[in-house]
Amino acid sequence: MPGKAKKAFLLRASPEVMAAVERLAAAELRSVNAQVEVLLREALGARGRSPRHAPPTDRPGPPDQGA
């Protein structure tokens, strides 16, 4: 999204939550910041509150491990 300003904000989260987000970001080859945005978009979508003009995520998640 070149040219579009992003809003910065302070996030306070427990060390356990941040460690989990960091592991997920590393597994999906994203920065922690990008991973938080993906998680927020997914949570908004699950609640029917997707932001307008939300671009699809640029990287797929990890492949299915089989069930």
N, CA, C and O atoms as a Tripos MOL2 file, in Angstrom:
@<TRIPOS>MOLECULE
protein
  268   267    67     0     0
PROTEIN
NO_CHARGES

@<TRIPOS>ATOM
      1 N           0.8180   -1.1800    0.0000 N.3       1 MET1
      2 CA          0.0000    0.0000    0.0000 C.3       1 MET1
      3 C           0.8660    1.2490    0.0000 C.2       1 MET1
      4 O           0.7880    2.0520    0.9300 O.2       1 MET1
      5 N           1.6680    1.4240   -0.9970 N.am      2 PRO2
      6 CA          2.5010    2.6150   -1.0420 C.3       2 PRO2
      7 C           1.6440    3.8720   -1.0710 C.2       2 PRO2
      8 O           0.5890    3.9020   -1.7060 O.2       2 PRO2
      9 N           2.1050    4.9070   -0.3810 N.am      3 GLY3
     10 CA          1.4020    6.1670   -0.4050 C.3       3 GLY3
     11 C           0.3150    6.3090    0.6400 C.2       3 GLY3
     12 O          -0.1730    7.4150    0.8730 O.2       3 GLY3
     13 N          -0.0710    5.2200    1.2720 N.am      4 LYS4
     14 CA         -1.1070    5.3030    2.2980 C.3       4 LYS4
     15 C          -0.4410    5.3650    3.6650 C.2       4 LYS4
     16 O           0.4070    4.5400    4.0070 O.2       4 LYS4
     17 N          -0.8490    6.3620    4.4310 N.am      5 ALA5
     18 CA         -0.2830    6.5320    5.7720 C.3       5 ALA5
     19 C          -0.8470    5.4750    6.7030 C.2       5 ALA5
     20 O          -2.0130    5.0960    6.5910 O.2       5 ALA5
     21 N          -0.0300    5.0070    7.6060 N.am      6 LYS6
     22 CA         -0.4710    4.0680    8.6260 C.3       6 LYS6
     23 C          -0.4460    4.7850    9.9580 C.2       6 LYS6
     24 O           0.3940    5.6520   10.1980 O.2       6 LYS6
     25 N          -1.3640    4.4200   10.8100 N.am      7 LYS7
     26 CA         -1.4520    5.0440   12.1250 C.3       7 LYS7
     27 C          -0.6420    4.2310   13.1180 C.2       7 LYS7
     28 O          -0.8340    3.0200   13.2340 O.2       7 LYS7
     29 N           0.2430    4.8700   13.8190 N.am      8 ALA8
     30 CA          1.0500    4.2120   14.8470 C.3       8 ALA8
     31 C           0.3190    4.2820   16.1780 C.2       8 ALA8
     32 O          -0.3720    5.2580   16.4700 O.2       8 ALA8
     33 N           0.4790    3.2330   16.9830 N.am      9 PHE9
     34 CA         -0.0950    3.2420   18.3230 C.3       9 PHE9
     35 C           0.7130    2.3210   19.2140 C.2       9 PHE9
     36 O           1.3840    1.4030   18.7430 O.2       9 PHE9
     37 N           0.6380    2.5810   20.5080 N.am     10 LEU10
     38 CA          1.3490    1.7800   21.4920 C.3      10 LEU10
     39 C           0.5070    0.5610   21.8360 C.2      10 LEU10
     40 O          -0.6930    0.6820   22.0820 O.2      10 LEU10
     41 N           1.1180   -0.5920   21.8540 N.am     11 LEU11
     42 CA          0.4250   -1.8250   22.2030 C.3      11 LEU11
     43 C           1.0750   -2.4160   23.4400 C.2      11 LEU11
     44 O           2.2850   -2.6460   23.4670 O.2      11 LEU11
     45 N           0.2860   -2.6570   24.4430 N.am     12 ARG12
     46 CA          0.7830   -3.3320   25.6400 C.3      12 ARG12
     47 C           0.2050   -4.7330   25.6260 C.2      12 ARG12
     48 O          -1.0130   -4.9100   25.5940 O.2      12 ARG12
     49 N           1.0700   -5.7180   25.6500 N.am     13 ALA13
     50 CA          0.6400   -7.1140   25.6440 C.3      13 ALA13
     51 C           1.5480   -7.8930   26.5910 C.2      13 ALA13
     52 O           2.6820   -7.4950   26.8580 O.2      13 ALA13
     53 N           1.0300   -9.0010   27.0870 N.am     14 SER14
     54 CA          1.8320   -9.8120   27.9970 C.3      14 SER14
     55 C           3.0160  -10.4140   27.2380 C.2      14 SER14
     56 O           2.9500  -10.5850   26.0210 O.2      14 SER14
     57 N           4.0760  -10.7290   27.9400 N.am     15 PRO15
     58 CA          5.2310  -11.3610   27.2890 C.3      15 PRO15
     59 C           4.8520  -12.6760   26.5880 C.2      15 PRO15
     60 O           5.4080  -13.0060   25.5400 O.2      15 PRO15
     61 N           3.9160  -13.4110   27.1650 N.am     16 GLU16
     62 CA          3.5000  -14.6850   26.5540 C.3      16 GLU16
     63 C           2.8010  -14.4520   25.2190 C.2      16 GLU16
     64 O           3.0500  -15.1770   24.2550 O.2      16 GLU16
     65 N           1.9280  -13.4470   25.1530 N.am     17 VAL17
     66 CA          1.2330  -13.1400   23.9000 C.3      17 VAL17
     67 C           2.2350  -12.6590   22.8630 C.2      17 VAL17
     68 O           2.1810  -13.0810   21.7070 O.2      17 VAL17
     69 N           3.1440  -11.7850   23.2610 N.am     18 MET18
     70 CA          4.1330  -11.2800   22.3040 C.3      18 MET18
     71 C           5.0420  -12.3890   21.7950 C.2      18 MET18
     72 O           5.3970  -12.4040   20.6160 O.2      18 MET18
     73 N           5.4230  -13.3160   22.6650 N.am     19 ALA19
     74 CA          6.2660  -14.4300   22.2330 C.3      19 ALA19
     75 C           5.5260  -15.2880   21.2090 C.2      19 ALA19
     76 O           6.1170  -15.7390   20.2290 O.2      19 ALA19
     77 N           4.2330  -15.5110   21.4380 N.am     20 ALA20
     78 CA          3.4440  -16.3040   20.4900 C.3      20 ALA20
     79 C           3.3250  -15.5840   19.1440 C.2      20 ALA20
     80 O           3.4240  -16.2150   18.0910 O.2      20 ALA20
     81 N           3.1140  -14.2680   19.1760 N.am     21 VAL21
     82 CA          3.0220  -13.4900   17.9350 C.3      21 VAL21
     83 C           4.3690  -13.5030   17.2140 C.2      21 VAL21
     84 O           4.4130  -13.6270   15.9900 O.2      21 VAL21
     85 N           5.4530  -13.3790   17.9500 N.am     22 GLU22
     86 CA          6.7890  -13.4120   17.3400 C.3      22 GLU22
     87 C           7.0590  -14.7540   16.6690 C.2      22 GLU22
     88 O           7.6050  -14.7980   15.5670 O.2      22 GLU22
     89 N           6.6750  -15.8610   17.3330 N.am     23 ARG23
     90 CA          6.8680  -17.1910   16.7320 C.3      23 ARG23
     91 C           6.0310  -17.3360   15.4640 C.2      23 ARG23
     92 O           6.5140  -17.8480   14.4540 O.2      23 ARG23
     93 N           4.7850  -16.8880   15.5140 N.am     24 LEU24
     94 CA          3.9070  -16.9690   14.3500 C.3      24 LEU24
     95 C           4.4400  -16.1210   13.2070 C.2      24 LEU24
     96 O           4.4330  -16.5540   12.0550 O.2      24 LEU24
     97 N           4.9010  -14.9190   13.5170 N.am     25 ALA25
     98 CA          5.4630  -14.0370   12.4920 C.3      25 ALA25
     99 C           6.6760  -14.6800   11.8260 C.2      25 ALA25
    100 O           6.8130  -14.6350   10.6040 O.2      25 ALA25
    101 N           7.5440  -15.2710   12.6180 N.am     26 ALA26
    102 CA          8.7290  -15.9310   12.0590 C.3      26 ALA26
    103 C           8.3280  -17.1110   11.1710 C.2      26 ALA26
    104 O           8.9080  -17.3120   10.1040 O.2      26 ALA26
    105 N           7.3490  -17.8790   11.6060 N.am     27 ALA27
    106 CA          6.9050  -19.0390   10.8290 C.3      27 ALA27
    107 C           6.2720  -18.6220    9.5100 C.2      27 ALA27
    108 O           6.3540  -19.3540    8.5240 O.2      27 ALA27
    109 N           5.6390  -17.4470    9.4830 N.am     28 GLU28
    110 CA          4.9620  -16.9750    8.2760 C.3      28 GLU28
    111 C           5.7760  -15.9280    7.5250 C.2      28 GLU28
    112 O           5.2690  -15.2750    6.6130 O.2      28 GLU28
    113 N           7.0470  -15.7680    7.9130 N.am     29 LEU29
    114 CA          7.9860  -14.8580    7.2450 C.3      29 LEU29
    115 C           7.4560  -13.4300    7.1730 C.2      29 LEU29
    116 O           7.5140  -12.7840    6.1270 O.2      29 LEU29
    117 N           6.9390  -12.9520    8.3010 N.am     30 ARG30
    118 CA          6.4490  -11.5880    8.3960 C.3      30 ARG30
    119 C           7.1470  -10.8920    9.5600 C.2      30 ARG30
    120 O           7.7130  -11.5390   10.4410 O.2      30 ARG30
    121 N           7.0970   -9.5690    9.5450 N.am     31 SER31
    122 CA          7.5340   -8.8300   10.7220 C.3      31 SER31
    123 C           6.4440   -8.9670   11.7830 C.2      31 SER31
    124 O           5.3050   -9.3190   11.4760 O.2      31 SER31
    125 N           6.8050   -8.6880   13.0190 N.am     32 VAL32
    126 CA          5.8050   -8.7280   14.0980 C.3      32 VAL32
    127 C           4.7050   -7.7120   13.8040 C.2      32 VAL32
    128 O           3.5250   -8.0040   13.9990 O.2      32 VAL32
    129 N           5.0810   -6.5250   13.3370 N.am     33 ASN33
    130 CA          4.0970   -5.5030   13.0090 C.3      33 ASN33
    131 C           3.1110   -6.0060   11.9500 C.2      33 ASN33
    132 O           1.8990   -5.8580   12.1100 O.2      33 ASN33
    133 N           3.6260   -6.5970   10.8730 N.am     34 ALA34
    134 CA          2.7560   -7.1110    9.8160 C.3      34 ALA34
    135 C           1.8800   -8.2490   10.3390 C.2      34 ALA34
    136 O           0.7180   -8.3690    9.9520 O.2      34 ALA34
    137 N           2.4360   -9.0800   11.2160 N.am     35 GLN35
    138 CA          1.6640  -10.1890   11.7720 C.3      35 GLN35
    139 C           0.5200   -9.6790   12.6380 C.2      35 GLN35
    140 O          -0.5850  -10.2180   12.5800 O.2      35 GLN35
    141 N           0.7710   -8.6490   13.4410 N.am     36 VAL36
    142 CA         -0.2920   -8.0770   14.2670 C.3      36 VAL36
    143 C          -1.4030   -7.5410   13.3650 C.2      36 VAL36
    144 O          -2.5840   -7.7350   13.6570 O.2      36 VAL36
    145 N          -1.0360   -6.8720   12.2760 N.am     37 GLU37
    146 CA         -2.0530   -6.3520   11.3600 C.3      37 GLU37
    147 C          -2.8520   -7.4900   10.7260 C.2      37 GLU37
    148 O          -4.0720   -7.3820   10.5960 O.2      37 GLU37
    149 N          -2.1920   -8.5710   10.3310 N.am     38 VAL38
    150 CA         -2.9000   -9.7200    9.7640 C.3      38 VAL38
    151 C          -3.8710  -10.2980   10.7940 C.2      38 VAL38
    152 O          -5.0200  -10.5980   10.4690 O.2      38 VAL38
    153 N          -3.4110  -10.4520   12.0210 N.am     39 LEU39
    154 CA         -4.2800  -10.9980   13.0690 C.3      39 LEU39
    155 C          -5.4770  -10.0850   13.3360 C.2      39 LEU39
    156 O          -6.5910  -10.5670   13.5410 O.2      39 LEU39
    157 N          -5.2540   -8.7840   13.3330 N.am     40 LEU40
    158 CA         -6.3540   -7.8440   13.5170 C.3      40 LEU40
    159 C          -7.3580   -7.9420   12.3700 C.2      40 LEU40
    160 O          -8.5670   -7.9610   12.5990 O.2      40 LEU40
    161 N          -6.8540   -8.0030   11.1310 N.am     41 ARG41
    162 CA         -7.7480   -8.1350    9.9700 C.3      41 ARG41
    163 C          -8.5550   -9.4280   10.0410 C.2      41 ARG41
    164 O          -9.7530   -9.4300    9.7570 O.2      41 ARG41
    165 N          -7.9030  -10.5250   10.4180 N.am     42 GLU42
    166 CA         -8.6090  -11.8030   10.5410 C.3      42 GLU42
    167 C          -9.6880  -11.7340   11.6210 C.2      42 GLU42
    168 O         -10.8020  -12.2220   11.4270 O.2      42 GLU42
    169 N          -9.3520  -11.1270   12.7580 N.am     43 ALA43
    170 CA        -10.3260  -11.0040   13.8500 C.3      43 ALA43
    171 C         -11.5000  -10.1170   13.4280 C.2      43 ALA43
    172 O         -12.6510  -10.4270   13.7330 O.2      43 ALA43
    173 N         -11.2150   -9.0220   12.7330 N.am     44 LEU44
    174 CA        -12.2910   -8.1580   12.2520 C.3      44 LEU44
    175 C         -13.1700   -8.8930   11.2460 C.2      44 LEU44
    176 O         -14.3960   -8.7890   11.2910 O.2      44 LEU44
    177 N         -12.5450   -9.6270   10.3490 N.am     45 GLY45
    178 CA        -13.3060  -10.3940    9.3630 C.3      45 GLY45
    179 C         -14.1970  -11.4330   10.0080 C.2      45 GLY45
    180 O         -15.3360  -11.6340    9.5850 O.2      45 GLY45
    181 N         -13.6780  -12.0980   11.0390 N.am     46 ALA46
    182 CA        -14.4570  -13.1240   11.7360 C.3      46 ALA46
    183 C         -15.6810  -12.5160   12.4160 C.2      46 ALA46
    184 O         -16.6770  -13.2040   12.6370 O.2      46 ALA46
    185 N         -15.6060  -11.2390   12.7430 N.am     47 ARG47
    186 CA        -16.7350  -10.5460   13.3840 C.3      47 ARG47
    187 C         -17.5690   -9.7620   12.3910 C.2      47 ARG47
    188 O         -18.4760   -9.0240   12.7760 O.2      47 ARG47
    189 N         -17.2600   -9.9250   11.0950 N.am     48 GLY48
    190 CA        -18.0240   -9.2130   10.0770 C.3      48 GLY48
    191 C         -17.7320   -7.7260   10.0270 C.2      48 GLY48
    192 O         -18.5860   -6.9380    9.6210 O.2      48 GLY48
    193 N         -16.5510   -7.3410   10.4310 N.am     49 ARG49
    194 CA        -16.1700   -5.9230   10.4880 C.3      49 ARG49
    195 C         -14.9310   -5.6300    9.6540 C.2      49 ARG49
    196 O         -14.1150   -4.7950   10.0410 O.2      49 ARG49
    197 N         -14.7750   -6.3010    8.5150 N.am     50 SER50
    198 CA        -13.5830   -6.1010    7.6950 C.3      50 SER50
    199 C         -13.4470   -4.6410    7.2880 C.2      50 SER50
    200 O         -14.4330   -3.9990    6.9270 O.2      50 SER50
    201 N         -12.2280   -4.1170    7.3460 N.am     51 PRO51
    202 CA        -12.0170   -2.7370    6.9090 C.3      51 PRO51
    203 C         -12.2260   -2.6280    5.4010 C.2      51 PRO51
    204 O         -11.9920   -3.5840    4.6610 O.2      51 PRO51
    205 N         -12.6660   -1.4620    4.9580 N.am     52 ARG52
    206 CA        -12.8540   -1.2440    3.5220 C.3      52 ARG52
    207 C         -11.5290   -1.3370    2.7940 C.2      52 ARG52
    208 O         -10.4800   -0.9770    3.3280 O.2      52 ARG52
    209 N         -11.5950   -1.8190    1.5830 N.am     53 HIS53
    210 CA        -10.4210   -1.9090    0.7110 C.3      53 HIS53
    211 C          -9.2800   -2.6920    1.3510 C.2      53 HIS53
    212 O          -8.1100   -2.3610    1.1660 O.2      53 HIS53
    213 N          -9.6220   -3.7120    2.0910 N.am     54 ALA54
    214 CA         -8.5890   -4.5220    2.7390 C.3      54 ALA54
    215 C          -7.9230   -5.3970    1.6850 C.2      54 ALA54
    216 O          -8.5740   -6.2550    1.0890 O.2      54 ALA54
    217 N          -6.6320   -5.1860    1.4520 N.am     55 PRO55
    218 CA         -5.9450   -6.0260    0.4720 C.3      55 PRO55
    219 C          -5.7700   -7.4310    1.0330 C.2      55 PRO55
    220 O          -5.6680   -7.6050    2.2470 O.2      55 PRO55
    221 N          -5.7330   -8.4290    0.1660 N.am     56 PRO56
    222 CA         -5.4660   -9.7840    0.6720 C.3      56 PRO56
    223 C          -4.0710   -9.8380    1.2600 C.2      56 PRO56
    224 O          -3.2070   -9.0390    0.8980 O.2      56 PRO56
    225 N          -3.8500  -10.7670    2.1550 N.am     57 THR57
    226 CA         -2.5190  -10.9060    2.7230 C.3      57 THR57
    227 C          -1.5590  -11.2770    1.6060 C.2      57 THR57
    228 O          -1.9140  -12.0340    0.7020 O.2      57 THR57
    229 N          -0.3520  -10.7480    1.6670 N.am     58 ASP58
    230 CA          0.5980  -10.9460    0.5760 C.3      58 ASP58
    231 C           1.3110  -12.2850    0.6300 C.2      58 ASP58
    232 O           1.9490  -12.6880   -0.3420 O.2      58 ASP58
    233 N           1.2110  -12.9730    1.7470 N.am     59 ARG59
    234 CA          1.8670  -14.2750    1.8600 C.3      59 ARG59
    235 C           0.8880  -15.2820    2.4450 C.2      59 ARG59
    236 O           0.1760  -14.9820    3.4030 O.2      59 ARG59
    237 N           0.8560  -16.4640    1.8700 N.am     60 PRO60
    238 CA         -0.0240  -17.4810    2.4500 C.3      60 PRO60
    239 C           0.5290  -17.9680    3.7800 C.2      60 PRO60
    240 O           1.7170  -17.8160    4.0660 O.2      60 PRO60
    241 N          -0.3260  -18.5430    4.5710 N.am     61 GLY61
    242 CA          0.1180  -19.1270    5.8320 C.3      61 GLY61
    243 C           0.8870  -20.4040    5.5650 C.2      61 GLY61
    244 O           1.1160  -20.7660    4.4110 O.2      61 GLY61
    245 N           1.2860  -21.0860    6.6180 N.am     62 PRO62
    246 CA          2.0370  -22.3210    6.4350 C.3      62 PRO62
    247 C           1.1540  -23.3860    5.7960 C.2      62 PRO62
    248 O          -0.0660  -23.3550    5.9630 O.2      62 PRO62
    249 N           1.7530  -24.3300    5.0650 N.am     63 PRO63
    250 CA          0.9440  -25.3790    4.4360 C.3      63 PRO63
    251 C           0.2750  -26.2400    5.5010 C.2      63 PRO63
    252 O           0.7640  -26.3670    6.6230 O.2      63 PRO63
    253 N          -0.8620  -26.8290    5.1160 N.am     64 ASP64
    254 CA         -1.5650  -27.7230    6.0360 C.3      64 ASP64
    255 C          -0.6670  -28.8960    6.3820 C.2      64 ASP64
    256 O           0.0400  -29.4340    5.5300 O.2      64 ASP64
    257 N          -0.7110  -29.2790    7.6420 N.am     65 GLN65
    258 CA          0.1100  -30.3880    8.1130 C.3      65 GLN65
    259 C          -0.6150  -31.7240    8.0030 C.2      65 GLN65
    260 O          -0.0690  -32.7680    8.3580 O.2      65 GLN65
    261 N          -1.8540  -31.6800    7.5050 N.am     66 GLY66
    262 CA         -2.6310  -32.9090    7.3970 C.3      66 GLY66
    263 C          -3.3070  -33.2320    8.7100 C.2      66 GLY66
    264 O          -2.7670  -32.9830    9.7870 O.2      66 GLY66
    265 N          -4.4840  -33.7840    8.6020 N.am     67 ALA67
    266 CA         -5.2190  -34.0960    9.8280 C.3      67 ALA67
    267 C          -5.3790  -35.5790   10.0060 C.2      67 ALA67
    268 O          -5.9740  -36.0230   10.9880 O.2      67 ALA67
@<TRIPOS>BOND
     1     1     2 1
     2     2     3 1
     3     3     4 2
     4     3     5 am
     5     5     6 1
     6     6     7 1
     7     7     8 2
     8     7     9 am
     9     9    10 1
    10    10    11 1
    11    11    12 2
    12    11    13 am
    13    13    14 1
    14    14    15 1
    15    15    16 2
    16    15    17 am
    17    17    18 1
    18    18    19 1
    19    19    20 2
    20    19    21 am
    21    21    22 1
    22    22    23 1
    23    23    24 2
    24    23    25 am
    25    25    26 1
    26    26    27 1
    27    27    28 2
    28    27    29 am
    29    29    30 1
    30    30    31 1
    31    31    32 2
    32    31    33 am
    33    33    34 1
    34    34    35 1
    35    35    36 2
    36    35    37 am
    37    37    38 1
    38    38    39 1
    39    39    40 2
    40    39    41 am
    41    41    42 1
    42    42    43 1
    43    43    44 2
    44    43    45 am
    45    45    46 1
    46    46    47 1
    47    47    48 2
    48    47    49 am
    49    49    50 1
    50    50    51 1
    51    51    52 2
    52    51    53 am
    53    53    54 1
    54    54    55 1
    55    55    56 2
    56    55    57 am
    57    57    58 1
    58    58    59 1
    59    59    60 2
    60    59    61 am
    61    61    62 1
    62    62    63 1
    63    63    64 2
    64    63    65 am
    65    65    66 1
    66    66    67 1
    67    67    68 2
    68    67    69 am
    69    69    70 1
    70    70    71 1
    71    71    72 2
    72    71    73 am
    73    73    74 1
    74    74    75 1
    75    75    76 2
    76    75    77 am
    77    77    78 1
    78    78    79 1
    79    79    80 2
    80    79    81 am
    81    81    82 1
    82    82    83 1
    83    83    84 2
    84    83    85 am
    85    85    86 1
    86    86    87 1
    87    87    88 2
    88    87    89 am
    89    89    90 1
    90    90    91 1
    91    91    92 2
    92    91    93 am
    93    93    94 1
    94    94    95 1
    95    95    96 2
    96    95    97 am
    97    97    98 1
    98    98    99 1
    99    99   100 2
   100    99   101 am
   101   101   102 1
   102   102   103 1
   103   103   104 2
   104   103   105 am
   105   105   106 1
   106   106   107 1
   107   107   108 2
   108   107   109 am
   109   109   110 1
   110   110   111 1
   111   111   112 2
   112   111   113 am
   113   113   114 1
   114   114   115 1
   115   115   116 2
   116   115   117 am
   117   117   118 1
   118   118   119 1
   119   119   120 2
   120   119   121 am
   121   121   122 1
   122   122   123 1
   123   123   124 2
   124   123   125 am
   125   125   126 1
   126   126   127 1
   127   127   128 2
   128   127   129 am
   129   129   130 1
   130   130   131 1
   131   131   132 2
   132   131   133 am
   133   133   134 1
   134   134   135 1
   135   135   136 2
   136   135   137 am
   137   137   138 1
   138   138   139 1
   139   139   140 2
   140   139   141 am
   141   141   142 1
   142   142   143 1
   143   143   144 2
   144   143   145 am
   145   145   146 1
   146   146   147 1
   147   147   148 2
   148   147   149 am
   149   149   150 1
   150   150   151 1
   151   151   152 2
   152   151   153 am
   153   153   154 1
   154   154   155 1
   155   155   156 2
   156   155   157 am
   157   157   158 1
   158   158   159 1
   159   159   160 2
   160   159   161 am
   161   161   162 1
   162   162   163 1
   163   163   164 2
   164   163   165 am
   165   165   166 1
   166   166   167 1
   167   167   168 2
   168   167   169 am
   169   169   170 1
   170   170   171 1
   171   171   172 2
   172   171   173 am
   173   173   174 1
   174   174   175 1
   175   175   176 2
   176   175   177 am
   177   177   178 1
   178   178   179 1
   179   179   180 2
   180   179   181 am
   181   181   182 1
   182   182   183 1
   183   183   184 2
   184   183   185 am
   185   185   186 1
   186   186   187 1
   187   187   188 2
   188   187   189 am
   189   189   190 1
   190   190   191 1
   191   191   192 2
   192   191   193 am
   193   193   194 1
   194   194   195 1
   195   195   196 2
   196   195   197 am
   197   197   198 1
   198   198   199 1
   199   199   200 2
   200   199   201 am
   201   201   202 1
   202   202   203 1
   203   203   204 2
   204   203   205 am
   205   205   206 1
   206   206   207 1
   207   207   208 2
   208   207   209 am
   209   209   210 1
   210   210   211 1
   211   211   212 2
   212   211   213 am
   213   213   214 1
   214   214   215 1
   215   215   216 2
   216   215   217 am
   217   217   218 1
   218   218   219 1
   219   219   220 2
   220   219   221 am
   221   221   222 1
   222   222   223 1
   223   223   224 2
   224   223   225 am
   225   225   226 1
   226   226   227 1
   227   227   228 2
   228   227   229 am
   229   229   230 1
   230   230   231 1
   231   231   232 2
   232   231   233 am
   233   233   234 1
   234   234   235 1
   235   235   236 2
   236   235   237 am
   237   237   238 1
   238   238   239 1
   239   239   240 2
   240   239   241 am
   241   241   242 1
   242   242   243 1
   243   243   244 2
   244   243   245 am
   245   245   246 1
   246   246   247 1
   247   247   248 2
   248   247   249 am
   249   249   250 1
   250   250   251 1
   251   251   252 2
   252   251   253 am
   253   253   254 1
   254   254   255 1
   255   255   256 2
   256   255   257 am
   257   257   258 1
   258   258   259 1
   259   259   260 2
   260   259   261 am
   261   261   262 1
   262   262   263 1
   263   263   264 2
   264   263   265 am
   265   265   266 1
   266   266   267 1
   267   267   268 2
@<TRIPOS>SUBSTRUCTURE
     1 MET1         2 RESIDUE 1 A MET
     2 PRO2         6 RESIDUE 1 A PRO
     3 GLY3        10 RESIDUE 1 A GLY
     4 LYS4        14 RESIDUE 1 A LYS
     5 ALA5        18 RESIDUE 1 A ALA
     6 LYS6        22 RESIDUE 1 A LYS
     7 LYS7        26 RESIDUE 1 A LYS
     8 ALA8        30 RESIDUE 1 A ALA
     9 PHE9        34 RESIDUE 1 A PHE
    10 LEU10       38 RESIDUE 1 A LEU
    11 LEU11       42 RESIDUE 1 A LEU
    12 ARG12       46 RESIDUE 1 A ARG
    13 ALA13       50 RESIDUE 1 A ALA
    14 SER14       54 RESIDUE 1 A SER
    15 PRO15       58 RESIDUE 1 A PRO
    16 GLU16       62 RESIDUE 1 A GLU
    17 VAL17       66 RESIDUE 1 A VAL
    18 MET18       70 RESIDUE 1 A MET
    19 ALA19       74 RESIDUE 1 A ALA
    20 ALA20       78 RESIDUE 1 A ALA
    21 VAL21       82 RESIDUE 1 A VAL
    22 GLU22       86 RESIDUE 1 A GLU
    23 ARG23       90 RESIDUE 1 A ARG
    24 LEU24       94 RESIDUE 1 A LEU
    25 ALA25       98 RESIDUE 1 A ALA
    26 ALA26      102 RESIDUE 1 A ALA
    27 ALA27      106 RESIDUE 1 A ALA
    28 GLU28      110 RESIDUE 1 A GLU
    29 LEU29      114 RESIDUE 1 A LEU
    30 ARG30      118 RESIDUE 1 A ARG
    31 SER31      122 RESIDUE 1 A SER
    32 VAL32      126 RESIDUE 1 A VAL
    33 ASN33      130 RESIDUE 1 A ASN
    34 ALA34      134 RESIDUE 1 A ALA
    35 GLN35      138 RESIDUE 1 A GLN
    36 VAL36      142 RESIDUE 1 A VAL
    37 GLU37      146 RESIDUE 1 A GLU
    38 VAL38      150 RESIDUE 1 A VAL
    39 LEU39      154 RESIDUE 1 A LEU
    40 LEU40      158 RESIDUE 1 A LEU
    41 ARG41      162 RESIDUE 1 A ARG
    42 GLU42      166 RESIDUE 1 A GLU
    43 ALA43      170 RESIDUE 1 A ALA
    44 LEU44      174 RESIDUE 1 A LEU
    45 GLY45      178 RESIDUE 1 A GLY
    46 ALA46      182 RESIDUE 1 A ALA
    47 ARG47      186 RESIDUE 1 A ARG
    48 GLY48      190 RESIDUE 1 A GLY
    49 ARG49      194 RESIDUE 1 A ARG
    50 SER50      198 RESIDUE 1 A SER
    51 PRO51      202 RESIDUE 1 A PRO
    52 ARG52      206 RESIDUE 1 A ARG
    53 HIS53      210 RESIDUE 1 A HIS
    54 ALA54      214 RESIDUE 1 A ALA
    55 PRO55      218 RESIDUE 1 A PRO
    56 PRO56      222 RESIDUE 1 A PRO
    57 THR57      226 RESIDUE 1 A THR
    58 ASP58      230 RESIDUE 1 A ASP
    59 ARG59      234 RESIDUE 1 A ARG
    60 PRO60      238 RESIDUE 1 A PRO
    61 GLY61      242 RESIDUE 1 A GLY
    62 PRO62      246 RESIDUE 1 A PRO
    63 PRO63      250 RESIDUE 1 A PRO
    64 ASP64      254 RESIDUE 1 A ASP
    65 GLN65      258 RESIDUE 1 A GLN
    66 GLY66      262 RESIDUE 1 A GLY
    67 ALA67      266 RESIDUE 1 A ALA
